[in-house]
Amino acid sequence: MKIRALCLSLLALIWATLGLSAETLTNDKIVSLSEAGLSDDTIVLAIQRSDADFDLETDALIALRDQGVSAAVIDAMVQKQTVSSEENPAEAYPDQQADDADAGAVAESNPAAAQADLDQLGPPKITPEKGQRYYTRFGFKYEGDDWPATNYWRGAFVPINTEVELVACDDESMSLLIVDTGVMLEIDNIEKYTHRSMLEYASLMLAAEPTNLSRFSEEMQDAIKAGRPHIGMTKEQVIYTRGYPPFHRTPSLKSPEWIYWHSRFNKRAFRFDGDGILVSIRN
């Protein structure tokens, strides 16, 4: 035990000396460390001393085992992510502290700019009513029975033009029944991130008729319906595919860069050229 403790202490010293603790570890990087032949103790130490952005969905965990990552390392990954969430409860939604500094002033200076852009997309705007059926204006993903309007990209996919019934709607959330599957979803609106009331976001999300995609190529329609945003899409096509970025960070869709939250701990920057064509997606 003393020898093992000494080895771990030496590993910690080496890790700190090399400055590796500042690296953000992902599933792929853990696989790389495992394939390089590093011991479980070394990898666990790296997890403990580094920032982490792990994908802990069931399929991702199974993939880690299939790629040779040990159960001990996976346990350390789960523990690290759990501890990070508990220590930083604000990260259950996007980190407002950092983003407010560089985006909040813009949002407040011209709050109508984004709305003007949004009104131009899809079928005419409506005021949804409880008990009525509608069609989703964009694709989104949900986990469990909950979808926060901050629009994480995790879990089961619901494509654009999915028929839903508005079961309930109050100041903070609404309940949607997916007609084909019978799944009941709770849509949670966090107004400081969406810059809209729940009813306003319902109008943004729901339409009385399907959105016409026939003017796009078959390949583009397939990508939109499958939820595959890719280089070459227009801003309109990205929204139909992926939904809207949180407005606290992207207050105007005229911006050349939109910031989406892929997960609670991982952002994606969608960069557009002067013609509004998607040219890059980066972490």
C-alpha atoms as an extended CHARMM CRD file, in Angstrom:
* protein
*
       283  EXT
         1         1  MET       CA              0.0000000000        0.0000000000        0.0000000000  PROA      1               0.0000000000
         2         2  LYS       CA              2.8550000000        2.3700000000        0.8260000000  PROA      2               0.0000000000
         3         3  ILE       CA              4.5040000000        1.6700000000       -2.5370000000  PROA      3               0.0000000000
         4         4  ARG       CA              1.2210000000        2.2800000000       -4.3690000000  PROA      4               0.0000000000
         5         5  ALA       CA              0.6580000000        5.5550000000       -2.5050000000  PROA      5               0.0000000000
         6         6  LEU       CA              4.1910000000        6.6560000000       -3.3160000000  PROA      6               0.0000000000
         7         7  CYS       CA              3.6760000000        5.8610000000       -6.9900000000  PROA      7               0.0000000000
         8         8  LEU       CA              0.4420000000        7.8260000000       -7.0720000000  PROA      8               0.0000000000
         9         9  SER       CA              2.1400000000       10.7960000000       -5.3990000000  PROA      9               0.0000000000
        10        10  LEU       CA              4.8920000000       10.7110000000       -7.9970000000  PROA      10              0.0000000000
        11        11  LEU       CA              2.3200000000       10.5160000000      -10.7880000000  PROA      11              0.0000000000
        12        12  ALA       CA              0.5170000000       13.5170000000       -9.3510000000  PROA      12              0.0000000000
        13        13  LEU       CA              3.7570000000       15.4970000000       -9.2400000000  PROA      13              0.0000000000
        14        14  ILE       CA              4.5870000000       14.5770000000      -12.8330000000  PROA      14              0.0000000000
        15        15  TRP       CA              1.0660000000       15.4250000000      -13.9730000000  PROA      15              0.0000000000
        16        16  ALA       CA              1.1700000000       18.8540000000      -12.3610000000  PROA      16              0.0000000000
        17        17  THR       CA              4.6850000000       19.5420000000      -13.6300000000  PROA      17              0.0000000000
        18        18  LEU       CA              3.6920000000       18.7950000000      -17.2160000000  PROA      18              0.0000000000
        19        19  GLY       CA              0.6530000000       21.0840000000      -16.9010000000  PROA      19              0.0000000000
        20        20  LEU       CA             -1.7330000000       18.3530000000      -18.0060000000  PROA      20              0.0000000000
        21        21  SER       CA             -4.2770000000       19.2220000000      -15.3440000000  PROA      21              0.0000000000
        22        22  ALA       CA             -5.5720000000       22.1090000000      -17.4320000000  PROA      22              0.0000000000
        23        23  GLU       CA             -6.6710000000       19.7920000000      -20.2630000000  PROA      23              0.0000000000
        24        24  THR       CA            -10.3310000000       18.9860000000      -20.7350000000  PROA      24              0.0000000000
        25        25  LEU       CA            -10.7820000000       15.2410000000      -20.9850000000  PROA      25              0.0000000000
        26        26  THR       CA            -13.4160000000       13.6490000000      -23.2160000000  PROA      26              0.0000000000
        27        27  ASN       CA            -14.4240000000       10.0630000000      -23.9400000000  PROA      27              0.0000000000
        28        28  ASP       CA            -12.1250000000        9.9320000000      -26.9690000000  PROA      28              0.0000000000
        29        29  LYS       CA             -9.1540000000       11.1290000000      -24.9310000000  PROA      29              0.0000000000
        30        30  ILE       CA             -9.8040000000        8.4920000000      -22.2770000000  PROA      30              0.0000000000
        31        31  VAL       CA             -9.8290000000        5.8370000000      -25.0080000000  PROA      31              0.0000000000
        32        32  SER       CA             -6.5300000000        7.2030000000      -26.3300000000  PROA      32              0.0000000000
        33        33  LEU       CA             -4.9440000000        7.0150000000      -22.8660000000  PROA      33              0.0000000000
        34        34  SER       CA             -6.1550000000        3.4460000000      -22.4730000000  PROA      34              0.0000000000
        35        35  GLU       CA             -4.9050000000        2.4070000000      -25.9060000000  PROA      35              0.0000000000
        36        36  ALA       CA             -1.5140000000        3.9470000000      -25.0880000000  PROA      36              0.0000000000
        37        37  GLY       CA             -1.1370000000        1.3560000000      -22.3450000000  PROA      37              0.0000000000
        38        38  LEU       CA             -1.3650000000        3.6920000000      -19.3480000000  PROA      38              0.0000000000
        39        39  SER       CA             -2.3900000000        2.0510000000      -16.1010000000  PROA      39              0.0000000000
        40        40  ASP       CA             -5.8270000000        2.5370000000      -14.5700000000  PROA      40              0.0000000000
        41        41  ASP       CA             -4.2560000000        4.4560000000      -11.6830000000  PROA      41              0.0000000000
        42        42  THR       CA             -2.6550000000        6.9100000000      -14.0880000000  PROA      42              0.0000000000
        43        43  ILE       CA             -5.8480000000        7.4680000000      -16.0650000000  PROA      43              0.0000000000
        44        44  VAL       CA             -7.9400000000        7.8570000000      -12.9150000000  PROA      44              0.0000000000
        45        45  LEU       CA             -5.4530000000       10.4170000000      -11.6270000000  PROA      45              0.0000000000
        46        46  ALA       CA             -5.7320000000       12.3140000000      -14.9010000000  PROA      46              0.0000000000
        47        47  ILE       CA             -9.5200000000       12.3310000000      -14.5590000000  PROA      47              0.0000000000
        48        48  GLN       CA             -9.3330000000       13.6230000000      -11.0000000000  PROA      48              0.0000000000
        49        49  ARG       CA             -6.9220000000       16.4260000000      -11.8850000000  PROA      49              0.0000000000
        50        50  SER       CA             -8.4100000000       17.6000000000      -15.1820000000  PROA      50              0.0000000000
        51        51  ASP       CA            -11.5310000000       19.3240000000      -16.3670000000  PROA      51              0.0000000000
        52        52  ALA       CA            -13.9260000000       16.8560000000      -17.9410000000  PROA      52              0.0000000000
        53        53  ASP       CA            -16.6450000000       16.8230000000      -20.5780000000  PROA      53              0.0000000000
        54        54  PHE       CA            -17.7010000000       13.1870000000      -20.6460000000  PROA      54              0.0000000000
        55        55  ASP       CA            -20.5980000000       11.6840000000      -22.5360000000  PROA      55              0.0000000000
        56        56  LEU       CA            -22.2340000000        9.3400000000      -20.0020000000  PROA      56              0.0000000000
        57        57  GLU       CA            -25.2030000000        8.1780000000      -22.0130000000  PROA      57              0.0000000000
        58        58  THR       CA            -25.7490000000        4.4080000000      -22.0210000000  PROA      58              0.0000000000
        59        59  ASP       CA            -24.4840000000        3.9030000000      -25.5910000000  PROA      59              0.0000000000
        60        60  ALA       CA            -21.3830000000        5.9690000000      -24.8760000000  PROA      60              0.0000000000
        61        61  LEU       CA            -20.5340000000        3.9400000000      -21.7610000000  PROA      61              0.0000000000
        62        62  ILE       CA            -20.9840000000        0.6790000000      -23.6630000000  PROA      62              0.0000000000
        63        63  ALA       CA            -18.7250000000        2.0300000000      -26.4180000000  PROA      63              0.0000000000
        64        64  LEU       CA            -16.0240000000        2.7750000000      -23.8470000000  PROA      64              0.0000000000
        65        65  ARG       CA            -16.1060000000       -0.8390000000      -22.6170000000  PROA      65              0.0000000000
        66        66  ASP       CA            -16.0260000000       -2.1150000000      -26.2100000000  PROA      66              0.0000000000
        67        67  GLN       CA            -12.9060000000       -0.0310000000      -26.8010000000  PROA      67              0.0000000000
        68        68  GLY       CA            -11.1110000000       -1.5550000000      -23.8310000000  PROA      68              0.0000000000
        69        69  VAL       CA            -11.6220000000        1.0800000000      -21.1430000000  PROA      69              0.0000000000
        70        70  SER       CA            -11.7500000000       -0.5840000000      -17.7300000000  PROA      70              0.0000000000
        71        71  ALA       CA            -14.7120000000       -0.4690000000      -15.3590000000  PROA      71              0.0000000000
        72        72  ALA       CA            -12.5460000000        1.3270000000      -12.7880000000  PROA      72              0.0000000000
        73        73  VAL       CA            -11.7970000000        4.1440000000      -15.2370000000  PROA      73              0.0000000000
        74        74  ILE       CA            -15.4440000000        4.4280000000      -16.2770000000  PROA      74              0.0000000000
        75        75  ASP       CA            -16.4460000000        4.6120000000      -12.6130000000  PROA      75              0.0000000000
        76        76  ALA       CA            -13.9750000000        7.4680000000      -12.1530000000  PROA      76              0.0000000000
        77        77  MET       CA            -15.4630000000        9.2730000000      -15.1580000000  PROA      77              0.0000000000
        78        78  VAL       CA            -18.9740000000        8.9940000000      -13.7640000000  PROA      78              0.0000000000
        79        79  GLN       CA            -17.8440000000       10.1360000000      -10.3370000000  PROA      79              0.0000000000
        80        80  LYS       CA            -15.9670000000       13.1030000000      -11.8070000000  PROA      80              0.0000000000
        81        81  GLN       CA            -18.9610000000       14.2870000000      -13.8280000000  PROA      81              0.0000000000
        82        82  THR       CA            -21.3170000000       13.8170000000      -10.8910000000  PROA      82              0.0000000000
        83        83  VAL       CA            -19.0910000000       15.7550000000       -8.5240000000  PROA      83              0.0000000000
        84        84  SER       CA            -18.7000000000       18.5480000000      -11.1050000000  PROA      84              0.0000000000
        85        85  SER       CA            -22.4800000000       18.9150000000      -11.3620000000  PROA      85              0.0000000000
        86        86  GLU       CA            -22.9170000000       18.9870000000       -7.5910000000  PROA      86              0.0000000000
        87        87  GLU       CA            -20.1350000000       21.5180000000       -7.0700000000  PROA      87              0.0000000000
        88        88  ASN       CA            -21.4000000000       23.7470000000       -9.8990000000  PROA      88              0.0000000000
        89        89  PRO       CA            -25.2020000000       23.5770000000       -9.8950000000  PROA      89              0.0000000000
        90        90  ALA       CA            -25.3800000000       26.4950000000      -12.3030000000  PROA      90              0.0000000000
        91        91  GLU       CA            -23.9630000000       24.1650000000      -14.9440000000  PROA      91              0.0000000000
        92        92  ALA       CA            -27.2200000000       22.2510000000      -14.9910000000  PROA      92              0.0000000000
        93        93  TYR       CA            -27.9150000000       25.0010000000      -17.4840000000  PROA      93              0.0000000000
        94        94  PRO       CA            -25.3910000000       27.0840000000      -19.4570000000  PROA      94              0.0000000000
        95        95  ASP       CA            -22.8400000000       29.0300000000      -17.4440000000  PROA      95              0.0000000000
        96        96  GLN       CA            -24.4360000000       32.4260000000      -17.0910000000  PROA      96              0.0000000000
        97        97  GLN       CA            -21.5030000000       34.0420000000      -15.3010000000  PROA      97              0.0000000000
        98        98  ALA       CA            -19.1110000000       33.8350000000      -18.2290000000  PROA      98              0.0000000000
        99        99  ASP       CA            -21.6290000000       34.4670000000      -20.9630000000  PROA      99              0.0000000000
       100       100  ASP       CA            -23.3980000000       37.4300000000      -19.4030000000  PROA      100             0.0000000000
       101       101  ALA       CA            -20.1360000000       39.3530000000      -19.4280000000  PROA      101             0.0000000000
       102       102  ASP       CA            -19.7930000000       39.2790000000      -23.2090000000  PROA      102             0.0000000000
       103       103  ALA       CA            -23.3570000000       38.7810000000      -24.4570000000  PROA      103             0.0000000000
       104       104  GLY       CA            -25.8090000000       40.1790000000      -21.9490000000  PROA      104             0.0000000000
       105       105  ALA       CA            -25.2380000000       43.8180000000      -22.8480000000  PROA      105             0.0000000000
       106       106  VAL       CA            -25.9160000000       43.0990000000      -26.5180000000  PROA      106             0.0000000000
       107       107  ALA       CA            -29.1390000000       41.2570000000      -25.7340000000  PROA      107             0.0000000000
       108       108  GLU       CA            -30.4600000000       44.0720000000      -23.5790000000  PROA      108             0.0000000000
       109       109  SER       CA            -29.4550000000       46.8230000000      -26.0050000000  PROA      109             0.0000000000
       110       110  ASN       CA            -31.5920000000       45.4340000000      -28.8280000000  PROA      110             0.0000000000
       111       111  PRO       CA            -33.9510000000       42.7160000000      -27.5560000000  PROA      111             0.0000000000
       112       112  ALA       CA            -36.2090000000       42.9730000000      -30.6210000000  PROA      112             0.0000000000
       113       113  ALA       CA            -33.4520000000       42.1380000000      -33.1170000000  PROA      113             0.0000000000
       114       114  ALA       CA            -33.6410000000       38.3730000000      -32.6560000000  PROA      114             0.0000000000
       115       115  GLN       CA            -37.4450000000       38.3750000000      -32.6570000000  PROA      115             0.0000000000
       116       116  ALA       CA            -37.5580000000       40.1230000000      -36.0100000000  PROA      116             0.0000000000
       117       117  ASP       CA            -35.4080000000       37.3600000000      -37.4790000000  PROA      117             0.0000000000
       118       118  LEU       CA            -37.4170000000       34.5410000000      -35.9340000000  PROA      118             0.0000000000
       119       119  ASP       CA            -40.7610000000       35.7210000000      -37.2330000000  PROA      119             0.0000000000
       120       120  GLN       CA            -39.6620000000       35.0930000000      -40.8160000000  PROA      120             0.0000000000
       121       121  LEU       CA            -39.2290000000       31.3140000000      -40.5160000000  PROA      121             0.0000000000
       122       122  GLY       CA            -41.7860000000       28.6300000000      -41.3100000000  PROA      122             0.0000000000
       123       123  PRO       CA            -45.5910000000       28.8580000000      -41.1850000000  PROA      123             0.0000000000
       124       124  PRO       CA            -47.3980000000       31.9330000000      -39.8050000000  PROA      124             0.0000000000
       125       125  LYS       CA            -46.9320000000       32.6290000000      -36.1320000000  PROA      125             0.0000000000
       126       126  ILE       CA            -49.7110000000       31.4570000000      -33.8300000000  PROA      126             0.0000000000
       127       127  THR       CA            -50.6810000000       31.5710000000      -30.1720000000  PROA      127             0.0000000000
       128       128  PRO       CA            -50.9170000000       27.8880000000      -29.1970000000  PROA      128             0.0000000000
       129       129  GLU       CA            -53.9080000000       26.7800000000      -27.1440000000  PROA      129             0.0000000000
       130       130  LYS       CA            -54.1940000000       23.9020000000      -24.6940000000  PROA      130             0.0000000000
       131       131  GLY       CA            -55.8380000000       20.7960000000      -26.1140000000  PROA      131             0.0000000000
       132       132  GLN       CA            -54.9560000000       21.5760000000      -29.7310000000  PROA      132             0.0000000000
       133       133  ARG       CA            -52.5850000000       19.6930000000      -32.0330000000  PROA      133             0.0000000000
       134       134  TYR       CA            -49.6030000000       21.3430000000      -33.6930000000  PROA      134             0.0000000000
       135       135  TYR       CA            -46.3950000000       20.5800000000      -35.5870000000  PROA      135             0.0000000000
       136       136  THR       CA            -42.8830000000       21.1940000000      -34.3180000000  PROA      136             0.0000000000
       137       137  ARG       CA            -41.0650000000       23.9690000000      -36.1330000000  PROA      137             0.0000000000
       138       138  PHE       CA            -37.6230000000       22.4340000000      -35.5870000000  PROA      138             0.0000000000
       139       139  GLY       CA            -35.8720000000       19.2660000000      -34.4980000000  PROA      139             0.0000000000
       140       140  PHE       CA            -34.6900000000       18.7350000000      -30.9270000000  PROA      140             0.0000000000
       141       141  LYS       CA            -33.4010000000       16.0030000000      -28.6070000000  PROA      141             0.0000000000
       142       142  TYR       CA            -34.6500000000       15.0910000000      -25.1500000000  PROA      142             0.0000000000
       143       143  GLU       CA            -33.5610000000       12.8720000000      -22.2750000000  PROA      143             0.0000000000
       144       144  GLY       CA            -36.0720000000       11.1020000000      -20.0490000000  PROA      144             0.0000000000
       145       145  ASP       CA            -39.3080000000       13.0630000000      -20.2490000000  PROA      145             0.0000000000
       146       146  ASP       CA            -37.8070000000       16.5460000000      -20.0850000000  PROA      146             0.0000000000
       147       147  TRP       CA            -36.5160000000       19.0830000000      -22.5960000000  PROA      147             0.0000000000
       148       148  PRO       CA            -35.0220000000       22.3740000000      -21.3490000000  PROA      148             0.0000000000
       149       149  ALA       CA            -35.4360000000       25.1880000000      -23.8610000000  PROA      149             0.0000000000
       150       150  THR       CA            -31.6800000000       25.7850000000      -23.6130000000  PROA      150             0.0000000000
       151       151  ASN       CA            -31.7120000000       23.0660000000      -26.2970000000  PROA      151             0.0000000000
       152       152  TYR       CA            -29.1300000000       20.4320000000      -25.3590000000  PROA      152             0.0000000000
       153       153  TRP       CA            -28.3130000000       17.9530000000      -28.1150000000  PROA      153             0.0000000000
       154       154  ARG       CA            -28.5740000000       14.7120000000      -26.1590000000  PROA      154             0.0000000000
       155       155  GLY       CA            -30.9690000000       11.7760000000      -26.1430000000  PROA      155             0.0000000000
       156       156  ALA       CA            -33.8810000000       10.8220000000      -28.4170000000  PROA      156             0.0000000000
       157       157  PHE       CA            -34.4780000000       12.9360000000      -31.5090000000  PROA      157             0.0000000000
       158       158  VAL       CA            -37.7940000000       14.6090000000      -32.4070000000  PROA      158             0.0000000000
       159       159  PRO       CA            -37.6980000000       15.8870000000      -36.0190000000  PROA      159             0.0000000000
       160       160  ILE       CA            -39.2890000000       18.9680000000      -37.4710000000  PROA      160             0.0000000000
       161       161  ASN       CA            -42.9840000000       18.6040000000      -38.3810000000  PROA      161             0.0000000000
       162       162  THR       CA            -43.6640000000       16.0760000000      -35.6220000000  PROA      162             0.0000000000
       163       163  GLU       CA            -47.3400000000       16.2010000000      -34.6370000000  PROA      163             0.0000000000
       164       164  VAL       CA            -47.8560000000       17.0380000000      -30.9610000000  PROA      164             0.0000000000
       165       165  GLU       CA            -50.6910000000       17.9890000000      -28.6620000000  PROA      165             0.0000000000
       166       166  LEU       CA            -50.3270000000       20.8840000000      -26.2410000000  PROA      166             0.0000000000
       167       167  VAL       CA            -51.5910000000       19.2970000000      -23.0280000000  PROA      167             0.0000000000
       168       168  ALA       CA            -50.7170000000       22.0960000000      -20.5810000000  PROA      168             0.0000000000
       169       169  CYS       CA            -48.9150000000       25.4280000000      -20.4570000000  PROA      169             0.0000000000
       170       170  ASP       CA            -48.0990000000       27.7360000000      -17.5560000000  PROA      170             0.0000000000
       171       171  ASP       CA            -45.5610000000       30.4690000000      -16.8610000000  PROA      171             0.0000000000
       172       172  GLU       CA            -42.5440000000       28.1360000000      -16.6010000000  PROA      172             0.0000000000
       173       173  SER       CA            -43.2830000000       25.0010000000      -18.6210000000  PROA      173             0.0000000000
       174       174  MET       CA            -45.5770000000       23.2590000000      -21.0420000000  PROA      174             0.0000000000
       175       175  SER       CA            -46.4830000000       19.6130000000      -21.6050000000  PROA      175             0.0000000000
       176       176  LEU       CA            -46.4380000000       18.1530000000      -25.1090000000  PROA      176             0.0000000000
       177       177  LEU       CA            -47.7960000000       14.7730000000      -26.1300000000  PROA      177             0.0000000000
       178       178  ILE       CA            -46.0050000000       13.2940000000      -29.1590000000  PROA      178             0.0000000000
       179       179  VAL       CA            -48.9420000000       11.8600000000      -31.0850000000  PROA      179             0.0000000000
       180       180  ASP       CA            -47.1650000000        8.9870000000      -32.8710000000  PROA      180             0.0000000000
       181       181  THR       CA            -45.2880000000        7.6190000000      -29.8470000000  PROA      181             0.0000000000
       182       182  GLY       CA            -47.4700000000        8.6560000000      -26.9130000000  PROA      182             0.0000000000
       183       183  VAL       CA            -44.4310000000       10.1730000000      -25.1810000000  PROA      183             0.0000000000
       184       184  MET       CA            -45.2740000000       13.0430000000      -22.8410000000  PROA      184             0.0000000000
       185       185  LEU       CA            -42.6020000000       15.7320000000      -22.6690000000  PROA      185             0.0000000000
       186       186  GLU       CA            -42.1790000000       18.5420000000      -20.1610000000  PROA      186             0.0000000000
       187       187  ILE       CA            -40.7570000000       21.6170000000      -21.8920000000  PROA      187             0.0000000000
       188       188  ASP       CA            -38.9450000000       23.7750000000      -19.3330000000  PROA      188             0.0000000000
       189       189  ASN       CA            -38.4540000000       27.4410000000      -20.1040000000  PROA      189             0.0000000000
       190       190  ILE       CA            -35.6310000000       29.2780000000      -18.3330000000  PROA      190             0.0000000000
       191       191  GLU       CA            -36.4390000000       32.8350000000      -19.3360000000  PROA      191             0.0000000000
       192       192  LYS       CA            -33.0040000000       34.3110000000      -18.5970000000  PROA      192             0.0000000000
       193       193  TYR       CA            -31.6300000000       32.0070000000      -21.3040000000  PROA      193             0.0000000000
       194       194  THR       CA            -34.4800000000       32.0480000000      -23.8310000000  PROA      194             0.0000000000
       195       195  HSD       CA            -35.4090000000       35.7450000000      -23.3620000000  PROA      195             0.0000000000
       196       196  ARG       CA            -39.0290000000       34.6940000000      -23.8700000000  PROA      196             0.0000000000
       197       197  SER       CA            -42.0320000000       33.7530000000      -21.7880000000  PROA      197             0.0000000000
       198       198  MET       CA            -43.2500000000       30.1660000000      -22.0040000000  PROA      198             0.0000000000
       199       199  LEU       CA            -46.1190000000       31.1580000000      -24.2680000000  PROA      199             0.0000000000
       200       200  GLU       CA            -43.7610000000       33.1090000000      -26.5480000000  PROA      200             0.0000000000
       201       201  TYR       CA            -41.4490000000       30.1110000000      -26.7710000000  PROA      201             0.0000000000
       202       202  ALA       CA            -44.4450000000       27.8840000000      -27.5150000000  PROA      202             0.0000000000
       203       203  SER       CA            -45.1830000000       30.1220000000      -30.5200000000  PROA      203             0.0000000000
       204       204  LEU       CA            -41.5510000000       29.7730000000      -31.5750000000  PROA      204             0.0000000000
       205       205  MET       CA            -41.6920000000       25.9830000000      -31.3070000000  PROA      205             0.0000000000
       206       206  LEU       CA            -45.1680000000       25.0730000000      -32.5930000000  PROA      206             0.0000000000
       207       207  ALA       CA            -47.0390000000       25.7070000000      -35.8460000000  PROA      207             0.0000000000
       208       208  ALA       CA            -50.5840000000       25.0200000000      -37.0020000000  PROA      208             0.0000000000
       209       209  GLU       CA            -49.2840000000       23.3410000000      -40.1640000000  PROA      209             0.0000000000
       210       210  PRO       CA            -46.1090000000       21.5160000000      -41.2250000000  PROA      210             0.0000000000
       211       211  THR       CA            -43.1380000000       23.5060000000      -42.4510000000  PROA      211             0.0000000000
       212       212  ASN       CA            -42.6420000000       23.1880000000      -46.2180000000  PROA      212             0.0000000000
       213       213  LEU       CA            -39.2580000000       21.5690000000      -46.8860000000  PROA      213             0.0000000000
       214       214  SER       CA            -39.9210000000       20.6090000000      -50.5240000000  PROA      214             0.0000000000
       215       215  ARG       CA            -37.9490000000       23.5900000000      -51.8580000000  PROA      215             0.0000000000
       216       216  PHE       CA            -34.7750000000       21.9520000000      -50.5450000000  PROA      216             0.0000000000
       217       217  SER       CA            -32.9330000000       19.0880000000      -52.2280000000  PROA      217             0.0000000000
       218       218  GLU       CA            -33.7820000000       15.5340000000      -51.1610000000  PROA      218             0.0000000000
       219       219  GLU       CA            -30.3700000000       15.2260000000      -49.5140000000  PROA      219             0.0000000000
       220       220  MET       CA            -30.9670000000       18.4040000000      -47.5200000000  PROA      220             0.0000000000
       221       221  GLN       CA            -34.4570000000       17.3200000000      -46.5090000000  PROA      221             0.0000000000
       222       222  ASP       CA            -33.0630000000       13.9870000000      -45.2880000000  PROA      222             0.0000000000
       223       223  ALA       CA            -30.3920000000       15.7700000000      -43.2210000000  PROA      223             0.0000000000
       224       224  ILE       CA            -32.9510000000       18.1150000000      -41.6570000000  PROA      224             0.0000000000
       225       225  LYS       CA            -35.3680000000       15.2980000000      -40.8330000000  PROA      225             0.0000000000
       226       226  ALA       CA            -32.5590000000       13.1850000000      -39.3680000000  PROA      226             0.0000000000
       227       227  GLY       CA            -31.1590000000       16.0170000000      -37.2340000000  PROA      227             0.0000000000
       228       228  ARG       CA            -27.7820000000       16.1890000000      -38.9890000000  PROA      228             0.0000000000
       229       229  PRO       CA            -26.5530000000       19.8050000000      -39.1490000000  PROA      229             0.0000000000
       230       230  HSD       CA            -23.6370000000       20.0630000000      -41.5550000000  PROA      230             0.0000000000
       231       231  ILE       CA            -21.3710000000       22.4600000000      -43.4100000000  PROA      231             0.0000000000
       232       232  GLY       CA            -23.1610000000       24.1540000000      -46.3060000000  PROA      232             0.0000000000
       233       233  MET       CA            -26.5280000000       24.5790000000      -44.5910000000  PROA      233             0.0000000000
       234       234  THR       CA            -28.1610000000       27.9840000000      -44.4630000000  PROA      234             0.0000000000
       235       235  LYS       CA            -29.1450000000       29.5090000000      -41.1280000000  PROA      235             0.0000000000
       236       236  GLU       CA            -32.7520000000       28.5870000000      -41.8300000000  PROA      236             0.0000000000
       237       237  GLN       CA            -31.8160000000       24.9570000000      -42.4800000000  PROA      237             0.0000000000
       238       238  VAL       CA            -29.7290000000       24.7990000000      -39.3130000000  PROA      238             0.0000000000
       239       239  ILE       CA            -32.7060000000       25.9960000000      -37.2530000000  PROA      239             0.0000000000
       240       240  TYR       CA            -35.0210000000       23.4480000000      -38.8540000000  PROA      240             0.0000000000
       241       241  THR       CA            -32.4450000000       20.7510000000      -38.0710000000  PROA      241             0.0000000000
       242       242  ARG       CA            -31.1090000000       21.7730000000      -34.6630000000  PROA      242             0.0000000000
       243       243  GLY       CA            -33.4840000000       24.3640000000      -33.2510000000  PROA      243             0.0000000000
       244       244  TYR       CA            -32.4970000000       27.7360000000      -31.8410000000  PROA      244             0.0000000000
       245       245  PRO       CA            -29.3540000000       28.5470000000      -29.8640000000  PROA      245             0.0000000000
       246       246  PRO       CA            -29.9700000000       29.9740000000      -26.3700000000  PROA      246             0.0000000000
       247       247  PHE       CA            -30.6580000000       33.6650000000      -26.8520000000  PROA      247             0.0000000000
       248       248  HSD       CA            -28.6510000000       34.8470000000      -23.8510000000  PROA      248             0.0000000000
       249       249  ARG       CA            -25.5120000000       33.8400000000      -25.7850000000  PROA      249             0.0000000000
       250       250  THR       CA            -26.7700000000       34.4220000000      -29.3380000000  PROA      250             0.0000000000
       251       251  PRO       CA            -29.1320000000       37.3900000000      -28.9380000000  PROA      251             0.0000000000
       252       252  SER       CA            -29.4390000000       37.9930000000      -32.6860000000  PROA      252             0.0000000000
       253       253  LEU       CA            -29.5770000000       35.4380000000      -35.4860000000  PROA      253             0.0000000000
       254       254  LYS       CA            -27.8230000000       38.0270000000      -37.6380000000  PROA      254             0.0000000000
       255       255  SER       CA            -24.6350000000       37.1520000000      -35.7850000000  PROA      255             0.0000000000
       256       256  PRO       CA            -22.0430000000       35.1720000000      -37.8060000000  PROA      256             0.0000000000
       257       257  GLU       CA            -21.5790000000       32.7990000000      -34.8560000000  PROA      257             0.0000000000
       258       258  TRP       CA            -24.2400000000       30.8880000000      -32.9540000000  PROA      258             0.0000000000
       259       259  ILE       CA            -23.4280000000       29.1450000000      -29.6790000000  PROA      259             0.0000000000
       260       260  TYR       CA            -25.2930000000       25.9160000000      -28.9170000000  PROA      260             0.0000000000
       261       261  TRP       CA            -24.9740000000       23.7450000000      -25.8320000000  PROA      261             0.0000000000
       262       262  HSD       CA            -24.2600000000       20.1780000000      -26.9490000000  PROA      262             0.0000000000
       263       263  SER       CA            -24.5480000000       19.0710000000      -23.3220000000  PROA      263             0.0000000000
       264       264  ARG       CA            -24.4660000000       20.6850000000      -19.8970000000  PROA      264             0.0000000000
       265       265  PHE       CA            -20.6730000000       20.8390000000      -20.0660000000  PROA      265             0.0000000000
       266       266  ASN       CA            -19.9760000000       21.2310000000      -23.7670000000  PROA      266             0.0000000000
       267       267  LYS       CA            -20.6730000000       24.0540000000      -26.2030000000  PROA      267             0.0000000000
       268       268  ARG       CA            -20.5900000000       24.1100000000      -30.0250000000  PROA      268             0.0000000000
       269       269  ALA       CA            -19.9260000000       27.2260000000      -32.0900000000  PROA      269             0.0000000000
       270       270  PHE       CA            -21.6480000000       27.3210000000      -35.4860000000  PROA      270             0.0000000000
       271       271  ARG       CA            -19.8500000000       29.8100000000      -37.7550000000  PROA      271             0.0000000000
       272       272  PHE       CA            -21.5260000000       31.3220000000      -40.8460000000  PROA      272             0.0000000000
       273       273  ASP       CA            -20.0620000000       33.2810000000      -43.7440000000  PROA      273             0.0000000000
       274       274  GLY       CA            -21.3950000000       36.6090000000      -45.0440000000  PROA      274             0.0000000000
       275       275  ASP       CA            -24.1000000000       34.8280000000      -47.0300000000  PROA      275             0.0000000000
       276       276  GLY       CA            -25.3790000000       32.9620000000      -43.9820000000  PROA      276             0.0000000000
       277       277  ILE       CA            -23.8850000000       29.6070000000      -44.9960000000  PROA      277             0.0000000000
       278       278  LEU       CA            -22.5190000000       27.3190000000      -42.2800000000  PROA      278             0.0000000000
       279       279  VAL       CA            -18.7550000000       27.0520000000      -42.7420000000  PROA      279             0.0000000000
       280       280  SER       CA            -17.5730000000       25.4630000000      -39.4810000000  PROA      280             0.0000000000
       281       281  ILE       CA            -18.7010000000       23.7290000000      -36.2950000000  PROA      281             0.0000000000
       282       282  ARG       CA            -16.1980000000       23.7010000000      -33.4480000000  PROA      282             0.0000000000
       283       283  ASN       CA            -16.0200000000       22.9610000000      -29.7520000000  PROA      283             0.0000000000
